């Protein structure tokens, strides 16, 4: 889970160092710097306006959320994905 609002609060509000923020939210300093860079590029200001909720903030910083495909559904061309249930199991003497 992203801790964008907490990173912003600690970096911009409390004026903690990148390393201190990273330790507090248990992430890397590079992630904190990347989040701050994205925030600067988003055009938002600190403190965030009350009408900006977490979903809107995420969209402005990261764009459209990535959807991980389900391997058991059809692919983008409509072909079924590989069915692993027919593969031989070790109990059956396969593999």
Secondary structure, 3 states (H helix, E strand, C coil): CCCHHHHHHHHHHCCCCHHHHHHHHCCCHHHHHHHHHHHHHHCCCCCCCCCCCHHHHHHHHHCCCCCCCCCCCCCCCCCCCCCHHHCCCHHHCCC
